Amino acid sequence: MAHWWQSGVIYQIYPRSFQDSNGDGIGDLPGVIARLDYLVELGVTAVWISPIYPSPMADFGYDVAEYCNIDAVFGTLANFDQLVGELHRRDLKLILDFVPNHTSIEHEWFRASRSSRLDPKRDWYIWRDPRPDGGPPTNWLSEFGGPAWSWDAPTQQFYYHAFLADQPDLNWRNPQVQEAMFDVMRFWLARGVDGFRVDAIHMLFESEQLIDNPPNPAWHAKKSPARRLLRLYSADQPETHAMIGEMRRVADEFADRVLIGEANLPYDRLMLYYGESLGGFQLPFNFHLLRTPWQSLPIAAVVRQYEAALPVGGWPNWVLGNHDLSRLVNRVGGIAQARLAAVLLLTLRGTPTIYYGDEIGMRDVEIPPECVRDPWERNVPGLGLGRDPCRTPMCWTAQAGAGFTSGVPWLPLGGEFTHSNVADERADPGSFLSLYRALLALRRAEPALSVGPYRERWTDPQLFMYERIEGTRRLLVALNFSDAPCPLAQLDGPIRILLSTHDGIRPRGSTMILDGYEGIVAEL
């Protein structure tokens, strides 16, 4: 019997942008509750909600000022408890973002830590003396631009921050920090949370020896300045895996909970995050499709390599969109390609994650300079690193405010919402939304798609075909990655189409032909 996190589908909500209930232009928990029936109708299994903790919002919730409460902009703990209850009443699960690497500079722990070198919480963060020349202890760089060390004049030491200076890193070598954070996990698990997506887990430890990172020979000026150095000593350190095991032990104190780890790493290193004897994360996020060229051969190669790399018993997962990268439609080349991507995402072996709005074909929204909110774009402008374009409000209707808010939305809506929205697409059987609903319904109805084995069938520069199998049930997935018609290759018998991205497959003589960018699921 598969766990819910194996057979299910995760839907990521960026809470500021999902539904505003009070007209302040910012999404909130009552807004999420109001839209839960939509998620049931869509057919997902679990909701992953990005941070909702009290925060000064320097990085929009990833700078946590208090771990065991809800920011007033999103609501209250009572609203949160209601959300958990309403989700569970609908047989949906809740996955909460857990941010263990760093806090806000305004967290009471850091306020105490920086108050004095003698404060009991001084060692809860990473403080170091300057080099003899007065400079930072290492050459490490912040992910958001500039040095990863900031000077604290009153106590005459530097503190380390892998991200913003407003996000000081916790010292996970301190047992008191470990226990405090495990208690945070228990607080939310006891309130009914079904698991955590663990943020930036590969940044949890740094080299104790404070060794400079070497230059990155592949870096060039159009890449993020943080990639100018290879993060050999400031990320993905061996100590991380033992601590993931401890997190897993805490989660296992509660029944059937899941831990999902955010670690953007090559496969050989990513597989270590499953842990010894699978005692780490059940789902270390697999981001490799996000940056793979949208062509048949590279996509098939990624699937092949990932399947081969998985540890025995390790469960796969796939991601095609999130709050840090350009929208799916923009990345893969357009609507037709994104429809094909939906078939790929929801028919590969493993747990898929859908980013809110991708199911209606939302695109990046151009953000005028005066409306930029993302600190990454503000710190490192002009390199296309800004994340605001993919975080814009959900488009529910064609009315003013897109059905998201009665006020002024916190980020611009763009013009797409007038013809790309839930209300209009719900009524159109050929819409993006209808395709996602059909795919999710088929996945629920066919164990071969949700939990069955995967077998690659055929790959060439146009066509990628694979089978999903459950007992004697064999389903064929065929994806045409080109804009030209494509004959189905190597069929060993008749097929019956269960789903197509197009109007339906058409035979030409004795050959079955896929249209350009058509994807099908068929019964063999």
NUPAFI-939877 format. One record per residue: residue in three letters; z, y, x of N, C-alpha, C in turn. Coordinates in steps of 0.1 Angstrom, whole numbers, plus 5000, padded with zeros to 4 digits. Example, Ala and Ser with C-alpha at 12.3 -4.5 7.8 and 13.67 -1.06 7.14 Angstrom:
2
ala507849435132507849555123507849675132 ser507149785128507149895137507950005129 
END
This chain:
524
met500049885009500050005000500050125009 ala499050215007498950335015499950435011 his500450515021501350625018500550735011 trp501150825004500450934997499751025007 trp500251035019499551125028498351055035 gln498250925033497050865038495850865027 ser496250835015495150825005494850964998 gly495751065001495651184994494751295001 val494751404995493951525000494851645000 ile494951715012495751835013495051955011 tyr495652055004495052185000495852295007 gln495352365016496052475022496052605014 ile497152655011497252785005497852895015 tyr497053005017497553115024498253205014 pro499553205013500253265001499953404998 arg499753485008499453635006498153644998 ser497353544998495953564992495653464981 phe496553394975496253294965496353354951 gln497453414947497653474934498853574934 asp498553694930499553794929500053804915 ser501353794913501953794899502453924895 asn502654024905503354144901502654274904 gly501354264908500554374909500654454922 asp501454394932501554474945500454434955 gly499454354950498354324959498554214969 ile499754154968500054044978500453914969 gly499853804973500153684966501553644967 asp502153564958503553524958503753394952 leu504953344952505253204947505053194932 pro505553294924505153284909503653274907 gly502953344916501453334914500953194917 val501553134928501152994931501452904919 ile502652914913503052834902502152854890 ala501652974888500753004877499352934879 arg499052894891497752834894497852684896 leu498952624894499052474898498152394889 asp497952424877497052344869495652344874 tyr495252444881493952454887493852344898 leu494952324906494952224916494952084911 val495552064899495551934893494051914888 glu493452014882492052004878491151974890 leu491352034901490552014913490651874918 gly491951824918492151684921492751654935 val493451754940494151734953495451664951 thr496051634962497351554962498551634966 ala498351724976499451794983498951934985 val499952024985499752164988500552195001 trp499752245011500452305023500352455022 ile501552515022501652655020502152725034 ser501352815038501652885051502952965049 pro503553015060504953065060505253165050 ile506453145044506953225033508353275036 tyr508753255049510153295053510253445054 pro511453495054511653645057511053675070 ser510353785071509653815083509253965083 pro509254035094508654165095507154165094 met506554055094505054035092504254095103 ala504754085116503954125127502854025129 asp503053905126502053795125502053725112 phe502353805101502253765087502953625085 gly504153625089505053515085505253415096 tyr504353415106504653335118505553395128 asp506153505124507253565131508453555122 val509253455123510253425113511553495117 ala512153565107513353645109514553565103 glu514253465094515353385088514753255083 tyr515153145088514553015085514852955072 cys515952995066516452925054516453015042 asn515353095040515253185029513853215026 ile513553295016512253325012512053485014 asp510953525019510753675020510553725006 ala511153845004511153904991509753934986 val508753954995507353974990506853854983 phe507353734987506853614980507753574969 gly508953614968509853574957511253544962 thr511853444956513253404959513353254961 leu514553214966514753064967514653004953 ala515053074943514953014929513452994926 asn512553084930511153074928510652944935 phe511152934948510752814956511152684949 asp512452684944512852564938512052534925 gln511652634918510852614907509452564911 leu508952614922507652564927507752414930 val508752374937508952234940508952144928 gly509752194918509852124905508552114898 glu507852224897506552224890505552134897 leu505552144910504552054918504851904915 his506151874916506551734915506251684900 arg506451774891506251734877504751704875 arg503851764883502451734882502051624892 asp502951564898502751454908501951514920 leu502251634924501751694936502851704946 lys502551704959503451714970503451854976 leu504551894983504552024989504852005004 ile503952065012504052065027504352205031 leu505452225038505852365042505552385057 asp505052505060504852535074506252555081 phe506352485093507552495101507152555114 val507852665118507452735130508552725141 pro508452615149509652595158509552655172 asn508352705175508152755189508852885192 his508852975182509353115184509853165171 thr510653275172511153345161510553485161 ser511053565151510753705152511753775162 ile511353885167512253965175513454015167 glu513354015154514354055145515353945140 his515053825144515953715141517353745147 glu518353705139519753725144520053655157 trp519353545159519553465172519053555184 phe517853615182517353695193518053825195 arg518553885184519354005185520553975194 ala521253855191522353825199521953795214 ser520853715215520453675229520153795238 arg519553905232519254015241520354115242 ser521454095235522554195235523254195248 ser523254075255523954075268523653945275 arg523653945288523353815296524553715294 leu525653765289526753675287526953625273 asp526053675264526153625250525853475249 pro526653405240526453255239525053215235 lys524253305229522853275225521853325236 arg522353365247521353415257520353305261 asp520853185262520053065267519253005255 trp519353065243518553015232517053055233 tyr516853155242515453205245515253195260 ile514053225264513653205278513653335285 trp514653355293514853475300514753445315 arg514053535323513953515337513953645345 asp514453635357514353755366512953785370 pro512653915373511353945378511053885392 arg509853885396509453845409509953945419 pro509953915432510454015442509754155441 asp508454145437507754275435508054345422 gly508854285414509254355401508354305390 gly507354225392506454185382506954065374 pro506254025364506653915355506853785363 pro507653695358507953565366506753485369 thr505753485360504453405362503253485357 asn502153435359500853505354500453455340 trp501353385333500953335320500553445311 leu499653415302499053515293499453485278 ser499653585271499853575256498553535249 glu498753445239497553405231496853525224 phe497653635222497153745215496753865224 gly496653835237496253935247497453995255 gly497254015268498254075276499153965282 pro500154015290501053915296501953845286 ala502353725290503253655281504753675284 trp505053785292506453825295506553965291 ser507753995285508054135282509354175289 trp509454295294510654345301511654395291 asp512954355293514054405285514854495294 ala514754625293515454715302516954705302 pro517554695290519054685290519654575298 thr519054455297519554335304518854305317 gln517754385320517054375333516454235336 gln515854175325515154045326513954045317 phe513053955320511853935312512153825302 tyr511653835290511653725280510253675278 tyr510053545275508753485274508353475259 his507053505257506453495244505053445245 ala504753325240503453265240502453345232 phe503053415222502153495212502553645214 leu502853705203503153855204504453875211 ala504653995216505954035222507054025211 asp506654045198507554035187507853895183 gln507353795191507553655188508153575200 pro509353605204509953545216510153395214 asp509753315225509853175224511353125225 leu511653025216512952955217512952865229 asn514152845234514352755246514752615240 trp513752525239513952395233514652295243 arg514952345255515752265264517252275261 asn517552375253518952395249519352305237 pro520252215238520552125227521052195214 gln521652315216522052395204520852445196 val519752475203518552515196517952405189 gln517952285195517452165189518152135176 glu519452135176520252105165520052205154 ala520052335158519852445148518452425140 met517452385148516152375142516052245133 phe516752145138516752015130517452045117 asp518452125117519152165105518252245095 val517452325101516452395093515552295085 met515052195093514252095086515052025075 arg516251995077517051925067517252015055 phe517452145057517652235046516452225036 trp515252235041514052235033513752095027 leu514051985035513751855031514751825019 ala515951865020516951845009516551914997 arg515752024998515352104986514052034980 gly513651924986512451854980511151864987 val511151934998509851945005509351805010 asp508151785009507551645012507051635026 gly507151735034506751735048506551865053 phe506251875066505951995073504651995081 arg503952105081502952125091503652205102 val503652145114504452205125503552295133 asp503852415133502952515140503052515155 ala501852525162501852545176502752455184 ile502752325180503652235186503452215201 his502152225206501852205220502352315229 met502952425222503452535230504952525231 leu505552415227507052405225507752415239 phe507152365249507752365262506852425273 glu507452485283506652535294507252475307 ser506552475318507052425331508352495335 glu509352415338510652475342510452545356 gln509552495364509352545377508652685377 leu508152735366507452865365506352875375 ile505352775373504252775382503052855375 asp502452935383501253015378500152925373 asn499552965362498352885357497152925366 pro496252825368495052845376493952915368 pro493052975375491853035368491052935360 asn490452975349489552885341488152915346 pro487452825352486152845357485152865346 ala485452815334484452835323484652955315 trp485653045319485853165311484853265313 his484453345303483553465305484053575295 ala483553685297484053805290484053805275 lys483153715269483153715255484153615249 lys484853545257485953455253487253535252 ser488253475245489553535244490153555258 pro490653675261491253695274492353595278 ala493053535268494053435270493453305277 arg492153285275491553165281491053195295 arg491353305301491053335315491753245324 leu492853185320493653095328493752955320 leu493752845328493952715322495452705319 arg495852655308497252655304497952525309 leu497852495322498352375327499852375327 tyr500552485328501952495330502652565318 ser501852615309502452685298502252625284 ala501652505284501352435271501252285274 asp501452205263501252065263501951995274 gln503252025275504051965286504651835281 pro504951745291505451605287506651605278 glu507551705280508851705272508551715257 thr507351765254507051785240507151665231 his506751545237506651425229508051375225 ala508951375234510351335231510851415219 met510551545219511151635209510451605195 ile509151575196508451535183509151415177 gly509451315186510151195182511451235175 glu512251335180513451375174513151435160 met512151515159511751575146511451465136 arg510751365141510351255132511651185127 arg512551165136513851095132514551175121 val514451315122515051395111514351375098 ala512951385099512151365087512451225080 asp512651125089512850995084514150975077 glu515051065078516351065071516051075056 phe514851125052514451135039513251045036 ala513051005024512150905020510650965020 asp509750895027508350915026507951055029 arg508451115039508051255043506951245054 val506251355056505151355065505351475075 leu504951455087504851555097503451565102 ile502951685102501551715106501651815118 gly501051785129501251875141499951955144 glu500152085146499052165151499052165166 ala498052095171497852095186496352075188 asn495752185193494252185195493952135209 leu493752005210493651945223492551835224 pro492051805236491151695237491751565232 tyr490851465228491351345221492351275230 asp492151255243493051175251494451235250 arg494551365250495951425249496451435235 leu495551455225495951465211496551325207 met496051215211496551085207498051065210 leu498451135221499851115225500851175215 tyr500351265206501151325196501451225184 tyr500851115183501251005174502550945178 gly502850955191504150905196504150765200 glu505050725208505250585212505550505199 ser504750395198504950305186504850385173 leu503950495173503650575162504950645156 gly505850675166507050745162507050895163 gly505850955164505651095165505151155151 phe504151235152503551285140502751185133 gln502751175120501851085113500451135114 leu500351275114498951335114498951445124 pro498651415137498351535146496951585141 phe496951715138495651775132494551755142 asn493351705136492151685143491151805140 phe491051895149490252015147488852005153 his488451885157487251885166485951915158 leu485951895145484751925137484552075136 leu485652155138485652295136484752365146 arg484552305157483752375168482552285173 thr482252185165481152105169479852155163 pro478752165170477452215165477152135152 trp476652205142476352145129475052065129 gln475051955136473851875138474351725137 ser473351645133473751505131474351435143 leu473651445155474051365166475451415171 pro475751545173477051585177478151545168 ile477851565155478851525144479151375145 ala478151295145478351155146479151115159 ala478851185170479551155182481051185181 val481351295175482751335173483551225165 val482851185154483551085146483750955154 arg482650915161482750795169483850795180 gln483950905187484950925197486350925192 tyr486450995181487851005175488350865170 glu487450795163487850665158488150575169 ala487450585180487650495192488950535199 ala489350665198490550705206491850685198 leu491850665185493050645177493850525182 pro495150545183496050435186496050325175 val496350205178496450105168497350145157 gly496850145145497750185133497750335131 gly497250415140497250555138496250595127 trp496650685118495850725107495150855110 pro493750855108492950975111493151085101 asn492651205105492651315095491451415100 trp491051495090489851585093490151725087 val489651825094489851965090488452035092 leu488052105082486852185083487052335080 gly488352375078488552515076490052545076 asn490452665081491852705080491952855082 his493252905083493453045082493253115096 asp492753045106492553095119491053115123 leu490153055115488753045119487853095108 ser486653135111485653185102485453075091 arg485153125079484953045067483852935069 leu484052825062483152705064481652745062 val481352825051479952865048479452935060 asn480153025066479753105077479453015090 arg480352925092480352845104479152745105 val478852685093477852575093476452625090 gly476352745086474952805085474552845071 gly475352815061474952855047475552765036 ile475152795024475652715013475252575013 ala473952545016473452415015474152325026 gln474352385038475052305048476452285045 ala477052385038478552375034478752265023 arg477752245014477752145004477752005011 leu476851995021476851875029478151845036 ala478751955042480051945049481151895039 ala481051935027482051885017481951735015 val480751675015480651535014481151465027 leu480851525038481451465051482951465051 leu483551585048484951595048485651495039 leu485151475027485851395017485451245016 thr484551205026484151065026484451005040 leu484851075050485251015063486550945061 arg486850845069488150775069489250875074 gly490250885066491350975070491651075060 thr492751145062493251255053492551385055 pro491851435045491251565046492051685042 thr491851795048492551925044491452025040 ile491652075028490752175022491452315024 tyr490752415029491252545030490952615017 tyr491952685011491752754998490452834998 gly489752824987488452904986487252834991 asp487452745000486252665005485552594994 glu486352554984485852474973484952554964 ile484952684965484052764957483052844966 gly483052804978482052864988482353004992 met483653034993483953174998483453195012 arg483053315015482553355028483553455035 asp483353465048484053575055483753705048 val484753795048484553925042484554025054 glu483654115055483654215065484754315063 ile485554325073486754415072486554545079 pro486554655072486354785079487554815089 pro487254885100488354905110489654955104 glu489555045094490755095089491554995080 cys490954885077491654785069492154665077 val491854665090492254545098493754535098 arg494254415096495654385095496054285106 asp495154205111495454095121495854155134 pro496954115140497354165153496454125164 trp495754005163494853955173493654055174 glu493154085163491954185163492354315168 arg493554365165494054495169494254495185 asn494854375190495054375204493854345213 val492954265207491754235214490554255205 pro490154385203489054415193487654375199 gly486854355189485354335192484954205197 leu485854105198485453975203485253875192 gly485453915180485253825168486453735167 leu487653765172488853685171489653715159 gly489353825152490153865141490153755130 arg491253735123491353635113491353685099 asp491353815097491353875084490153835075 pro488953825081487753785072487953655065 cys488753555070488853425063490153425055 arg490953535054492153535048492153615035 thr491053655030490953745019491253675006 pro491653754996492153694983491153594976 met491753494970491053394963490353464951 cys489153414949488253474938488353384926 trp489053434916489253354904488253394893 thr487953524892487053574881486153674887 ala485153724879484253834883484853964879 gln486053974874486654094869487254174881 ala487554304879488154384889489454314895 gly489554314908490654244914490454094915 ala489254044911488853904912489853804905 gly490653864896491653774889492853744899 phe492753804911493853774920495053874918 thr494654004915495754104914495254204904 ser496254274898495954394889496154514898 gly496554504910496654624919495654624930 val495954684941495054694952495254574962 pro494354484964494554374972494854404987 trp495654334993496154365007494954355017 leu493954275014492754275022491554295012 pro490454355017489354375008488754245003 leu488154254991487554134984486154114988 gly485454214993483954194995483254184981 gly481954164981481254164969480954024963 glu481253914970480853784966481553734953 phe482753794951483553744940482853764926 thr481953854925481253874912480353754908 his479953674918479153554914479653424920 ser480753434929481253314935482753314932 asn483153254920484553264916484753134907 val486053104905486452984898485952984884 ala486053094877485753094863484253064861 asp483353124868481953104867481552964872 glu482152924883481752794889482252674880 arg483352694874483952594865482952554854 ala482152654849481252624838479852584843 asp479652574856478352534862478352404868 pro477752304862477752164868477152154881 gly476352254885475752244899476452334909 ser477652384906478352474915479052404926 phe479452484936480352434947481552364941 leu482252434932483452374926483252244919 ser482152234912481852114905481551994915 leu480952034926480751934937482051884942 tyr482951974945484251934951485051844941 arg485051894928485751814918485151674917 ala483851664917483251534916483551444928 leu483551504940483851434952485351384952 leu486251464948487651434947487851324937 ala487151334925487351234915486851094920 leu485651094927485050974932486050914943 arg486651004951487550954961488750884955 arg489250944944490450884937490050744931 ala488850744926488350624919487950504928 glu487650534941487150434950488050424962 pro488850314962489750294974488950284987 ala487750244986486850234998486850375005 leu486750484997486650615002488050675007 ser489150635000490350695003491150615015 val490950485015491750415025490950305032 gly489650285028488950175034488450205048 pro488050095055487550105069486250185069 tyr485850235081484650315084483750235093 arg482450235090481550175099480250265100 glu479950305112478750385114477550295111 arg476550345104475350275100474150315108 trp473950445109472650485115472850635119 thr472350675130472350815134471050845142 asp470450955138469251005145469351155144 pro468451235150468551385149468651445135 gln468151375125468251425112469351365104 leu469551235105470351155095471551095102 phe472651105094473951035098474350955086 met474450825088474850735077476050645081 tyr476950625072478050535075478450465062 glu479250365064479750285052481250305051 arg481750295039483250285036483350155028 ile484350075032484449945027485849915022 glu485949845010487149795005486949654999 gly487349555006487049415001485549395001 thr485049354990483549334989482849464985 arg483549564982482949694978482449774990 arg481149804990480549875001479950004996 leu480350115001479750244998478950305010 leu477850355007477050425018477150575016 val477350645027477250785028476150825037 ala475150905032474050945039473951095039 leu473851155051473851295052472551345060 asn471751425054470651485061470951625066 phe471151635079471551755086470351845089 ser469151815084468051905086467551965073 asp466652065074466152135062464952065057 ala464451955063463251885059463651755052 pro462751705043463051575037463251465047 cys464051365044464351265054464451125047 pro463651025052463750895046465050825050 leu465650755041466850675044466450555053 ala467150545064466750435074467550315072 gln466950205076467650075077468450025065 leu467850055053468449995041468149845040 asp469149765036468949625036468949575021 gly468749665012468749624998468749754989 pro468849734976468849844967470149924967 ile470150044964471350124963471350194949 arg472650224945472850304933473550434936 ile472950544933473550674937474750704928 leu475950734934477150764927477350914927 leu476850984937477051134938475951184948 ser475451304945474451374954474751524954 thr474551584965474651734965473551804958 his472451724955471251784949471151724935 asp469951744929469651694916469651544915 gly469451484926469351334926468251284936 ile468451174942467551124951466251074944 arg465151084951463851044945463150944954 pro462650834948461950744956460450794959 arg459950764970458550784973457950654977 gly457250594968456850454970458050364971 ser458150294982459250194984460350264992 thr460250394996461150455004462050554996 met463350565000464150664994464250785003 ile464050904997463951025005465151125001 leu465751165011466751275010466151405011 asp466451505002465951645004466651705016 gly466151825021466851895031468251925028 tyr469151895037470651915036471251845024 glu470551735020471151655009472151555015 gly473251535008474151425011474351344998 ile474551215000474751124989475851024992 val476450974982477350854982476750754973 ala476550634978475750534970476550394971 glu476250314961476850184961475750084967 leu476250004976475349904982475349774974 
END
